Amino acid sequence: MGDAAQDLDTKGGALDTAKDLFAGAAGGVAQVLIGQPFDIVKVRLQTSTAYSSALDAASTIYAKEGPLAFYKGTLTPLLGIGACVSIQFGAFGWARRYFEAANANAPSGNGSKELSYGQYYAAGAFAGVANSVISGPIEHVRIRLQTQPHGAARLYSGPLDCIRKLSSPSSSGGGGGVLRGLYRGEAVTVYREATAYGMWFLTFEYLMNADAARNGVRRADVPSYKVALYGGLAGEALWLASYPFDVVKSKMQTDGFGSDMRYRTMRDCFAQTWKAEGLRGFWKGIGPTLLRAMPVSAGTFAVVEATMRAIS
């Protein structure tokens, strides 16, 4: 392990990580701009019984709140998700290079750096856990802004006001402090991120490697349209693997505080959802989520790969 880390440090790892972070940030901006309208429909379906379908939710939002409602709370993810995706690709790149160095130095190996697909999943899961530290509170604020009442009844004037109120002590009418308020739902966020991004990166790397091997080309020569396609398919795999965790996270992050709190823990939320809605309750909103996943993930990987090729 020490030899692998030393080898990693001596091969321009810091510069490679900086490139991964920069490319990831560019991909994150694309992700938010493409996916925000789909995301607000998903959150409304997960946290309310007022809509019969995704189409009903979208048409109701448009009729009652106007077209700009589909971009409610966008400032937070535009800044935050850019940072999140930057961390995802930076952490994944670091973990991938660590495994490459470890494989090359393995006594029982043949000197090949090639990762196993288990290692790709582990690198992706590591990226997800690293990302969860900031994605948890960022998504919490976004969900609160997306689901608050419209007009004069709104609870928060903007992202900063939401952060302030969630972080305030419960004795002053706030969310109960930073850990109990702003970071509410963090445990299930970690589970979701590890599962989701393990599967995301694993699927994309498998498809890219298989295409390169099948056509006898370098990975860098895989056409951009295929990069987008494989990125889109990876997005579908991400959500199919992690969606029940996301439903529980959304429920906990729209729940009340203090005496208005319905879900005491992640386990309690799982149990109540199962009792009230059965298995179907863990898949509410999966339709618009999968529709969103293809273009969003395709755009993310296409922009990241294009950026990496441009700066490498």
BELFEN-V893800 format. One record per pair of residues at least 4 apart in sequence whose ideal C-beta (glycine too) atoms are under 8 Angstrom apart, sorted by sequence separation. I is the first residue (numbers start at 1). J is the second residue. D is the distance in whole Angstrom. If there is no record, write none. Layout:
((I	J	D) (I	J	D))
This chain:
((1	5	7) (2	6	6) (3	7	6) (4	8	6) (5	9	7) (6	10	7) (7	11	7) (9	13	6) (12	16	6) (13	17	6) (14	18	6) (15	19	7) (16	20	6) (17	21	6) (18	22	6) (19	23	6) (20	24	6) (21	25	6) (22	26	7) (23	27	6) (24	28	6) (25	29	7) (26	30	7) (27	31	6) (28	32	7) (29	33	6) (30	34	6) (31	35	6) (32	36	6) (35	39	5) (36	40	7) (37	41	7) (38	42	6) (39	43	6) (40	44	6) (41	45	6) (42	46	6) (43	47	6) (44	48	6) (52	56	5) (53	57	7) (54	58	6) (55	59	6) (56	60	6) (57	61	6) (58	62	6) (59	63	6) (60	64	6) (61	65	5) (62	66	7) (65	69	3) (68	72	7) (73	77	7) (74	78	6) (75	79	7) (76	80	5) (77	81	4) (78	82	7) (79	83	7) (80	84	6) (81	85	6) (82	86	6) (83	87	6) (84	88	6) (85	89	6) (86	90	6) (87	91	6) (88	92	6) (89	93	6) (90	94	6) (91	95	6) (92	96	6) (93	97	6) (94	98	6) (95	99	6) (96	100	6) (97	101	6) (98	102	6) (99	103	6) (100	104	6) (101	105	6) (102	106	6) (105	109	8) (115	119	4) (116	120	7) (117	121	7) (118	122	6) (119	123	6) (120	124	6) (121	125	6) (122	126	6) (123	127	7) (124	128	6) (125	129	6) (126	130	6) (127	131	6) (128	132	6) (131	135	5) (132	136	6) (134	138	6) (135	139	6) (136	140	6) (137	141	6) (138	142	6) (139	143	6) (140	144	6) (141	145	6) (142	146	6) (143	147	6) (144	148	6) (149	153	4) (150	154	7) (157	161	4) (158	162	7) (159	163	6) (160	164	6) (161	165	6) (162	166	6) (163	167	6) (164	168	6) (168	172	5) (170	174	6) (176	180	4) (177	181	5) (178	182	5) (179	183	5) (180	184	6) (185	189	6) (186	190	7) (187	191	7) (188	192	6) (189	193	6) (190	194	6) (191	195	6) (192	196	6) (193	197	6) (194	198	6) (195	199	7) (196	200	6) (197	201	6) (198	202	6) (199	203	6) (200	204	7) (201	205	6) (202	206	6) (203	207	6) (204	208	6) (205	209	6) (206	210	6) (207	211	6) (208	212	6) (209	213	6) (210	214	6) (211	215	6) (212	216	8) (217	221	4) (222	226	5) (223	227	7) (224	228	6) (225	229	6) (226	230	6) (227	231	6) (228	232	6) (229	233	7) (230	234	6) (231	235	7) (232	236	7) (233	237	7) (234	238	6) (235	239	7) (236	240	6) (237	241	6) (238	242	6) (239	243	5) (242	246	6) (243	247	7) (244	248	7) (245	249	6) (246	250	6) (247	251	6) (248	252	6) (249	253	6) (250	254	6) (251	255	6) (256	260	3) (257	261	6) (264	268	5) (265	269	7) (266	270	7) (267	271	6) (268	272	6) (269	273	6) (270	274	6) (271	275	6) (272	276	6) (273	277	6) (274	278	7) (277	281	3) (279	283	7) (280	284	7) (285	289	6) (286	290	6) (287	291	7) (288	292	6) (289	293	6) (290	294	7) (292	296	5) (293	297	5) (294	298	6) (295	299	6) (296	300	6) (297	301	6) (298	302	6) (299	303	6) (300	304	6) (301	305	6) (302	306	6) (303	307	6) (304	308	6) (305	309	6) (306	310	6) (307	311	6) (308	312	6) (8	13	5) (51	56	5) (62	67	6) (64	69	8) (104	109	7) (115	120	5) (149	154	6) (156	161	5) (168	173	7) (169	174	6) (170	175	7) (175	180	7) (176	181	4) (177	182	8) (178	183	6) (212	217	5) (217	222	7) (222	227	6) (255	260	8) (256	261	5) (263	268	5) (274	279	8) (276	281	7) (277	282	8) (44	50	8) (45	51	6) (51	57	4) (103	109	6) (148	154	5) (149	155	7) (156	162	4) (168	174	2) (170	176	4) (175	181	3) (212	218	7) (255	261	6) (256	262	7) (263	269	4) (44	51	6) (62	69	7) (65	72	8) (104	111	6) (148	155	5) (155	162	8) (167	174	7) (168	175	7) (169	176	7) (170	177	7) (174	181	6) (175	182	7) (212	219	5) (239	246	8) (255	262	5) (274	281	7) (277	284	8) (61	69	5) (62	70	8) (104	112	7) (115	123	7) (148	156	6) (165	173	8) (166	174	7) (167	175	7) (169	177	6) (176	184	8) (255	263	5) (273	281	5) (274	282	8) (45	54	6) (51	60	6) (61	70	7) (103	112	6) (104	113	5) (156	165	6) (165	174	5) (166	175	4) (168	177	8) (175	184	7) (212	221	8) (263	272	6) (273	282	6) (50	60	8) (103	113	5) (155	165	8) (165	175	6) (167	177	7) (170	180	8) (209	219	7) (212	222	6) (262	272	7) (103	114	7) (144	155	7) (145	156	6) (167	178	5) (170	181	8) (208	219	6) (211	222	6) (252	263	5) (45	57	6) (58	70	8) (101	113	8) (103	115	7) (144	156	6) (251	263	6) (41	54	6) (44	57	5) (100	113	4) (145	158	8) (168	181	7) (100	114	8) (145	159	7) (167	181	6) (208	222	6) (252	266	7) (100	115	7) (166	181	4) (167	182	5) (211	226	6) (41	57	5) (99	115	5) (103	119	8) (166	182	5) (41	58	5) (44	61	7) (145	162	6) (252	269	5) (141	159	6) (144	162	5) (166	184	8) (248	266	6) (251	269	5) (96	115	6) (163	182	6) (208	227	7) (211	230	7) (41	61	7) (99	119	5) (37	58	8) (40	61	7) (141	162	5) (248	269	5) (141	163	6) (144	166	7) (208	230	6) (248	270	6) (251	273	7) (99	122	8) (207	230	4) (96	120	8) (99	123	6) (141	166	7) (248	273	7) (137	163	8) (140	166	7) (204	230	6) (207	233	6) (247	273	7) (95	122	7) (96	123	5) (203	230	8) (204	231	6) (207	234	7) (95	123	4) (40	69	7) (41	70	8) (204	233	8) (40	70	6) (203	233	6) (204	234	4) (40	71	8) (92	123	5) (95	126	5) (203	234	4) (40	72	6) (92	124	6) (95	127	7) (37	70	4) (40	73	8) (201	234	8) (36	70	7) (37	71	7) (92	126	7) (200	234	5) (203	237	4) (247	281	7) (248	282	8) (36	71	5) (91	126	6) (92	127	4) (199	234	8) (200	235	7) (202	237	8) (203	238	8) (247	282	5) (91	127	4) (247	283	7) (90	127	8) (200	237	7) (247	284	6) (36	74	5) (89	127	7) (199	237	5) (200	238	4) (244	282	4) (247	285	7) (88	127	5) (91	130	4) (199	238	6) (243	282	7) (244	283	7) (87	127	7) (88	128	7) (91	131	7) (243	283	6) (36	77	7) (141	182	8) (197	238	7) (32	74	7) (88	130	8) (140	182	6) (196	238	5) (199	241	4) (87	130	6) (88	131	5) (140	183	8) (196	239	7) (198	241	8) (199	242	7) (243	286	6) (246	289	8) (87	131	5) (140	184	6) (32	77	5) (33	78	8) (137	182	5) (140	185	6) (196	241	6) (32	78	5) (137	183	6) (195	241	5) (196	242	4) (243	289	7) (84	131	5) (87	134	7) (136	183	6) (195	242	4) (239	286	7) (29	78	7) (32	81	5) (136	185	7) (196	245	8) (31	81	6) (32	82	7) (84	134	6) (136	186	5) (139	189	7) (192	242	5) (195	245	7) (239	289	5) (240	290	8) (83	134	6) (84	135	5) (239	290	6) (29	81	8) (28	81	5) (29	82	5) (136	189	4) (192	245	4) (28	82	4) (31	85	6) (80	134	7) (81	135	8) (84	138	7) (132	186	7) (135	189	7) (136	190	8) (191	245	5) (192	246	6) (236	290	6) (239	293	5) (28	83	7) (80	135	8) (83	138	8) (238	293	7) (28	84	6) (25	82	5) (28	85	3) (81	138	7) (132	189	5) (188	245	6) (192	249	6) (236	293	5) (25	83	7) (27	85	5) (28	86	6) (80	138	4) (132	190	5) (135	193	6) (235	293	4) (236	294	6) (235	294	6) (238	297	7) (25	85	7) (132	192	8) (188	248	5) (189	249	6) (24	85	5) (25	86	4) (77	138	7) (129	190	6) (132	193	4) (188	249	5) (232	293	7) (233	294	8) (235	296	6) (236	297	8) (24	86	4) (27	89	7) (76	138	6) (77	139	8) (80	142	8) (128	190	8) (131	193	6) (132	194	8) (232	294	4) (235	297	3) (24	87	7) (185	248	8) (232	295	7) (234	297	6) (235	298	7) (22	86	7) (24	88	6) (128	192	8) (129	193	6) (185	249	5) (188	252	7) (21	86	5) (24	89	3) (76	141	5) (77	142	5) (128	193	3) (129	194	5) (232	297	5) (235	300	8) (21	87	7) (23	89	6) (24	90	6) (76	142	5) (128	194	5) (131	197	7) (231	297	5) (232	298	4) (128	195	7) (185	252	4) (231	298	5) (234	301	7) (21	89	7) (73	141	7) (128	196	6) (184	252	6) (185	253	5) (231	299	8) (20	89	5) (21	90	4) (73	142	5) (76	145	7) (125	194	4) (128	197	3) (184	253	6) (229	298	7) (231	300	6) (20	90	5) (125	195	7) (127	197	5) (128	198	7) (228	298	4) (231	301	3) (73	144	8) (184	255	8) (228	299	7) (230	301	7) (231	302	6) (20	92	7) (73	145	3) (125	197	6) (17	90	5) (20	93	4) (72	145	6) (73	146	5) (124	197	5) (125	198	4) (228	301	7) (19	93	8) (20	94	8) (72	146	6) (124	198	4) (127	201	7) (227	301	6) (228	302	4) (124	199	7) (227	302	5) (17	93	6) (122	198	7) (124	200	6) (181	257	7) (16	93	6) (17	94	5) (121	198	4) (124	201	3) (121	199	7) (123	201	6) (124	202	6) (188	266	4) (224	302	6) (227	305	5) (187	266	5) (227	306	8) (121	201	7) (13	94	7) (16	97	7) (69	150	7) (120	201	6) (121	202	4) (176	257	6) (185	266	7) (188	269	8) (224	305	7) (120	202	5) (175	257	5) (176	258	7) (224	306	7) (75	158	8) (76	159	4) (174	257	8) (13	97	6) (75	159	6) (65	150	5) (117	202	6) (120	205	5) (8	94	8) (11	97	8) (64	150	7) (73	159	7) (120	206	7) (170	257	6) (117	205	8) (170	258	5) (8	97	6) (117	206	6) (220	309	6) (8	98	6) (11	101	8) (115	205	8) (5	98	7) (8	101	5) (4	98	6) (7	101	4) (5	101	8) (47	143	8) (4	101	4) (7	104	7) (200	297	7) (204	301	6) (3	101	8) (4	102	4) (7	105	6) (48	147	7) (43	143	6) (47	147	6) (1	102	7) (4	105	6) (3	105	5) (44	146	7) (39	142	8) (43	146	5) (44	147	7) (43	147	6) (92	197	8) (40	146	5) (39	146	8) (143	250	6) (147	254	5) (88	197	6) (92	201	6) (144	253	7) (139	249	8) (143	253	5) (144	254	7) (143	254	6) (140	253	5) (139	253	7) (46	246	8) (46	247	6) (47	250	6) (46	250	4) (47	251	7) (46	251	7) (43	250	6) (47	254	4) (43	254	8) (85	300	7) (89	304	6) (85	304	8) (58	288	8) (54	285	7) (57	288	8) (54	287	5) (53	287	8) (54	288	4) (54	291	8) (46	284	6) (45	284	6) (46	285	5) (45	285	4) (43	285	8) (42	285	5) (45	288	7) (41	285	8) (42	288	5) (41	288	5) (42	289	5) (38	288	6) (42	292	7) (38	289	7) (38	291	6) (39	292	7) (38	292	3) (35	292	5) (38	296	7) (35	295	8) (34	295	5) (35	296	4) (34	296	5) (31	296	5) (34	299	5) (31	297	8) (31	299	7) (30	299	5) (31	300	5) (30	300	6) (27	299	8) (28	300	7) (30	302	8) (27	300	4) (30	303	5) (27	301	7) (29	303	8) (27	303	5) (26	303	5) (27	304	4) (26	304	7) (23	303	8) (24	304	6) (27	307	7) (23	304	5) (26	307	5) (23	305	8) (23	307	4) (22	307	7) (23	308	5) (20	308	8) (23	311	7) (19	308	6) (22	311	7) (19	311	6) (19	312	7))
